[in-house]
Amino acid sequence: MQLDYFDSSSNALSSGFPEKMMLFDCETTGGNPKYHRIIEVGLIIIEKGCVIERWQSFVNPHVEVPELITRITGINTKMIEDAPSFMEIAHTLEKFTSDRIFIAHNAKFDFGFLKNEFDRVGIKFNPKILCSVKLSRGLYPNIKGHGLSAIIKRFDLPIMNRHRALDDAEMILEFFMRISGIFEEGTIKTACDSQYKRPSIPPNLAHSEVEKLPKKPGVYYFYDKNGVLLYVGKSINIFHRVMSHFYSDHKNSKDFKLNLKISHINFTETPSDFSAQLLESREIKNLNPIYNHRLKKSKYLYHIKTKTNSFGYKELDIDKIIMKNEVQADRYGLFRSFTHAKKQILKLSDEHNLCFQLSCLEKNNNKPCFRTQLNKCGGACSQKENKDDYNARVDLAMAKYQMHVWPYPGPILIEERNSDHKSLKTYHLVNNWIYIGEIKDEDDFFNHGLSGYLSPVLTIPSERIKTLNQFEFDLDTYHILVRFLLNKVKNDNLTVFSISKIIDNQKGL
């Protein structure tokens, strides 16, 4: 361990920098702060523009140092086997960080490791943070490279041991010294201040309401002082998402008004993002929070259909439909309103040079449409364009709006494993893009007109599955299921079991 006290007042930094700073760097056994550990720390303490202290220490992580890390840093397991553990230096580090701006190059990395190490020994660590990478980007927006190596090369900075904690922290200091002589105080101060804006807890909300929030997936609820529900949201990390609402630079007046009213926060944890999205959608429809965009239960929906006219050209039209319990393959898109469907047709017509007269956007008067004069229609309305060429463009335009046919022979169970504890599982019953509900035990099966048990295999008489048809189609649920079941959203916590296949397996088929 090295401890170095000295005064370098002759090398004062710009007063645009924070008055109290800690320039920090650490070396680690890998890149994931949850699993890898710190093996070296180095820091420089600066007050009123002057360096007042440098400090460096190896840290024994009580695991082997990977060969790749040794090649990069020069630190091997033998070098640190007699070094103090993080617990032994934690209070010294805490003293250095107290009441100072935490500064690192790619601060998210260093802060993540230091915070996780502090968490393991029961110390809260929540400083204001300034990232020197972001500072470089802000001051040099037209330059591409902002990594430490790029900055060393750009300013020709002298360094003895690259990828060693104190040496790399020294490079941040050297960088700050160089830009102190290039930029005015106000420019540096503005660039710094823009970074460490911190979330401001709403005035009517107790800190305890925030502290109770888990860093896990789920749905959260904002209430006012009278218990009126203001807002429902979801996230894979409830705490971080809620805190993002509280930054002082509110994007719009709605955020500002919402924050003034929040008095209480409730939450429901879910196993993963999948059930969080499903629950949020249901809760917004059922509870109608004041500040949410209204998600209506739509009995009537609209879809685009194609038909071929007497000349062999495909035409686009809009149909109003009642969604009951199935998705048909010949439907293109589902829209909440006629206007929304019409806007999509207009967009597609512009993108694929489709005729307005053949796209229900303009009355067909048996004359060439106006767009033919603008070269935006090839003359399909007057049979001048080859019908096969035109129909091919219609098919291309509508391809991404093709409704997804249910890809399973019958109902399915979706096994959702908990993000943190894979042994904890929740089961969801889904049929033909319709979410039926959670299945926790045999009683739940019975309530849905089924009978069986969840392990080791399911016993479900197929003749009773028809009772699932009483559940109604929901557009938002459909989109969520499509994203997850067709792998548009990656989720390693989900496994799909086809009920009919499980029945067949029981029969030995």
Number of C-alpha atoms within 10 A of each C-alpha: 9 9 9 10 10 10 10 13 12 9 11 15 25 24 15 19 23 20 15 17 27 27 27 27 29 27 25 23 22 15 12 12 19 11 10 17 25 22 27 24 23 23 27 23 21 23 17 16 22 20 22 16 18 20 19 21 21 25 26 24 21 13 12 13 22 14 13 12 16 13 10 12 16 14 22 17 17 11 13 20 16 11 18 16 17 24 15 13 13 17 14 10 16 14 10 18 22 15 13 20 21 24 26 24 24 17 19 14 15 22 23 14 23 22 17 20 21 19 12 11 13 11 14 12 16 11 17 16 21 27 20 24 19 20 19 20 16 17 14 12 11 8 9 9 15 20 16 20 14 12 18 19 12 12 12 9 14 12 12 8 12 16 19 20 24 24 19 27 26 21 21 23 17 19 19 19 16 15 17 18 11 11 14 13 16 13 13 22 16 13 19 21 13 12 16 15 14 15 14 14 19 19 12 14 19 14 11 10 13 16 9 12 20 15 14 21 26 26 26 22 20 23 21 19 12 9 11 15 19 21 21 23 21 25 22 21 18 21 20 14 15 19 15 13 19 18 17 16 13 14 10 8 9 10 16 17 12 19 24 14 19 24 20 21 21 14 19 17 20 23 22 24 24 21 21 21 22 18 18 20 21 17 16 19 15 12 12 18 19 15 15 13 11 11 15 16 15 15 14 13 18 23 23 24 16 19 12 12 10 7 11 13 21 23 19 21 17 19 13 15 12 12 18 15 17 15 18 13 11 14 18 20 19 20 20 17 14 15 12 14 20 20 12 14 23 17 13 18 22 14 12 15 19 28 28 24 23 23 23 16 16 12 11 14 9 9 10 19 23 14 16 16 11 9 10 18 23 22 21 24 22 14 13 10 14 13 16 12 12 21 18 11 19 23 13 13 18 18 12 11 14 16 17 18 13 17 10 15 12 16 22 21 20 21 17 24 20 19 19 11 9 11 9 11 16 19 21 17 21 19 21 21 26 24 19 19 13 16 21 14 14 14 14 17 19 12 10 17 16 21 18 16 17 14 8 6 13 19 16 18 14 13 9 12 18 12 11 20 15 11 13 17 24 20 21 17 18 17 11 18 21 17 14 15 17 11 10 11 14 11 15 10 17 19 13 14 17 15 23 19 15 17 17 10 12 12 8 7 8
